Amino acid sequence: MTLSTVTVDVLDPTPPYEQLRRQLADLIGSGVLGAGDRLPPVRQLAADLGLAPGTVARTYRELEQAGYVRSRRGGGTRVAPTPPAAVTPQRALDEAAAAYLERARVLGLTRDDALAALRRASGA
């Protein structure tokens, strides 16, 4: 299986494993990847995206911990039979907010700085 829609933006301060985790979770949550679908082997996906195998392995571990996939030595990584429910608008907003705060932190800004930027953007 090739995940041609999955990309990693090297200019994005979000860590590559998190960019990849979010995209795969969205594909699974939306049903694009269905129960039992096999994800590419770690080394293959790493090579396709120009990432270290450890980065992809971390992504797969986090997806497994969240219930999106199941990994089995020799059997690969497959979408779980009952992955988490599709992303609700509130959950998507919560994840975007968490990513925004993480990006602010990476840029050296505080939580208060990030909240002030939201207030300025909303005109509040």
N, C-alpha and C positions, 0 to 999 in steps of 0.2 A: 504494500500500500504506500502510495506517495502522498504526502500532505503538502501539496503544492501551494495551498493558501497560507501556510504557516511561514512567518518571516520573523527575523530578529533585527531590530533597528539598533545599530551600533552607536548612534548618536543619542538614543534615549537613555537617560540615567537609570531607568528601571533595569535591574539585573537581567541578563539574558534568560536565566532559568525561570524567572517570574514572568517575563514576556511569553515564553513558550508555555508555561503552566496555564496562564490565563487563556491563551488561544486554544489550547487543547481542551480545557474545561468548557469553554464556550462551544466548541465543536461537538463535544459529548452532550452537554446540557441541551443544545438545540436539536439533537438527533441526527446531525450530519454524520457523526460516528455513532453507530448503534451498538447495542449489547453484543459482545463477542467479537467485534471487529478487532483485528490485530494492529497494534501500532508498530511502526518500523523498529527494527533492532536499534539499540542505543548507538552503536558505532555508525550505522547507516544514516540515521537522522542527524547525528553530529556532523558527519561528513557533508551531508546535503546542505546543512545550515552554516557550515564553517565554524562549528563550536567544538569545545573539548567534550569528549565522551562523558566526563564527570558532570558537566553541566546538564546534559540530557538525562543522565542517571538520576541526578537530584530532582529534576522535573518529574520523572516517572515516580520516584519515591513519594514526592509530595502529593501527586495525583492519587497514588495508592492509599496514602494515609487519609485523604479526603473522601475516599470511596468511589472515585471515578474509574479506576482501573484495577486489575489484578495482575500481578507478575508471578511467573512460575519459571524456575530455572529449567531451561530446555524447552519451555512452552511459550516463551515470549511474554509480551505485555498485551493484554486484551482489555477492551472496555468491559467494565463490570456488568453483570446481568441486570442489576438494578442500580444504575448510577444515580447520583443526587438529582433531584428534580430540576427541571429547566430553570434557568435563571429568571427570577422575577425582576420587574423594573426596580423595586426597592433593593434587592440584592445586588443588581448591577450598579446601582448608584452607590451603595455601601462599598463595593469593591473599587469603584472609581475613586471614591473619597480616600480610601486607604492607599491607593496607588498615588494619588495627589500628595498626600501627606508624606509618603515615602520619598517622592521626588523632591519635595521641599527639603526634607532632611538631607538627602544626598547633595543638594545645592548649598547646604550649610545654613538653612533657614530654620527657624523655630516653628512650633505649632501655631503660636500667636501670629507670626509673620504670614503663615499660610492662610489663617482665618481672616486676617486683615486684607489680604489679596482677594479673597472671596467676597468680602463686604464691598470692596472697591469695585469689583467686577459686576456685582449685582446692583450697584447704585445705592446700597444701604448705608 
